[in-house]
Amino acid sequence: MGLPDFLQALFEHGRVRVAAPDHAVSTSDWSHADAVLAERHAGDRAEFPGVIPPLDRAVAHWAAEQFYRACQFAVYRDAGADRIAATLNAPCPQAPAASRHVSVDLTFRFLPDLHRLASAASQDDPLCQRLRGWAADWPLSSVGMANVNPADIGDVLEHAGLRGLYVDRIIARRDRSRLSDPRLKEAVQAALGAFSELAADLADALTRVDEPNG
């Protein structure tokens, strides 16, 4: 399964197959992948809280290929640490912060699922370490993934739509680990409002966070 078919299956039902890690992504593959990514971004527009940031093609390319390669390494476990590092350490291209997060999230929203699959074999191998690094770098996409300490959520919180999406995911996935940040705790409390019974465990966690120590 090449990259375009991989992306189409990932977005439609999440059940994917991958080619061996030495499979190259051709120019034709990228042309078709671009259309799949653009269609997914357009679909997200309808559910985004507010005006969705524009898709950045270079960033979306980076995330799609990095995620695809990571899936290959999750299946073909004989790749060494050096090869994994060389393949998965490419830097994300620069772009406006909101566009970067939205463009990466097209594929990285499946990061918690991939981490569960990869860590079932070994939690400490180089692939899992790289996935945890991405999880910290891209907090919007890693909600629900255990033992993540986001590097910086400022860019997400400063954009009203991204903040709303982030809070919605935290509530939907009952990710209490994200409530240690007071800015985020306040945003979740505001979102729950009078309907805390819909997420009683989160509401209870918020209450306990507010209690003074001692």
C-alpha positions, -999 to 999 in steps of 0.1 A, spaced: 0 0 0 16 32 -12 12 66 6 -20 78 -11 -38 45 -5 -24 45 31 -38 80 38 -72 72 22 -75 41 44 -63 59 75 -88 86 71 -117 63 61 -115 35 87 -80 34 103 -71 0 90 -39 3 70 -12 -18 53 23 -5 45 50 -13 21 85 -22 33 105 8 46 127 10 15 96 18 -6 101 53 -21 73 79 -24 71 89 -61 61 123 -75 29 107 -87 23 94 -52 26 129 -38 2 143 -64 -25 119 -53 -16 123 -16 -20 160 -19 -56 155 -30 -63 132 -1 -48 156 24 -67 186 10 -100 166 11 -94 157 47 -87 193 56 -118 204 39 -138 178 58 -123 190 91 -135 225 82 -171 216 89 -164 205 124 -137 230 134 -147 254 161 -144 287 142 -124 294 110 -99 266 104 -63 277 97 -52 272 61 -35 239 52 2 242 47 12 218 20 49 214 31 39 207 67 12 183 57 37 165 35 62 162 64 37 148 88 22 124 63 55 109 53 69 108 88 38 90 101 38 66 71 75 58 78 68 53 115 40 28 106 64 10 84 89 7 113 61 -5 136 54 -34 112 89 -42 100 106 -44 134 141 -53 121 151 -17 113 179 -5 135 180 25 158 203 44 134 179 40 105 149 49 125 166 81 138 178 90 103 144 86 88 122 101 116 142 130 127 136 153 98 125 188 111 90 201 104 90 229 79 83 264 92 49 279 88 24 300 109 18 282 141 -19 276 137 -14 262 102 14 240 114 -7 224 141 -37 219 118 -16 205 90 3 181 112 -29 170 129 -43 155 97 -22 124 103 -7 128 137 -42 126 154 -36 89 150 -4 91 170 -19 76 202 -32 46 182 2 40 166 20 43 199 -3 17 215 5 -6 186 43 0 187 46 -2 225 29 -35 226 61 -50 212 85 -28 232 79 5 251 116 14 251 127 9 215 138 38 194 105 40 175 85 45 207 109 71 219 104 90 187 66 88 189 67 101 225 89 130 212 63 138 186 36 136 212 53 162 233 59 185 203 23 182 190 0 183 220 -32 188 200 -26 155 182 -15 134 212 -45 138 236 -52 105 252 -17 92 250 -2 83 284 29 98 299 31 129 277 45 161 289 37 187 262 67 209 254 46 240 248 8 245 244 10 282 240 4 282 203 -26 260 207 -42 280 235 -36 313 217 -58 303 188 -94 302 197 -103 274 174 -73 252 183 -80 258 219 -116 247 215 -106 216 196 -79 208 222 -104 211 251 -130 191 232 -105 162 228 -94 163 264 -130 160 275 -139 133 250 -109 112 259 -110 120 296 -73 129 295 -68 141 331 -31 143 326 -35 176 306 -52 194 335 -19 202 353 -16 234 332 -37 261 349 -47 278 316 -60 245 303 -77 236 335 -96 269 333 -106 263 297 -119 228 305 -138 241 334 -154 267 313 -163 242 286 -179 218 311 -199 246 327 -232 233 341 -228 200 323 -200 185 344 -221 153 348 -212 145 312 -176 141 322 -178 134 360 -143 120 362 -128 151 347 -149 173 369 -137 154 399 -101 158 388 -106 195 383 -119 198 419 -90 179 433 -66 200 414 -82 231 429 -79 217 465 -51 232 485 -22 209 495 -20 198 530 
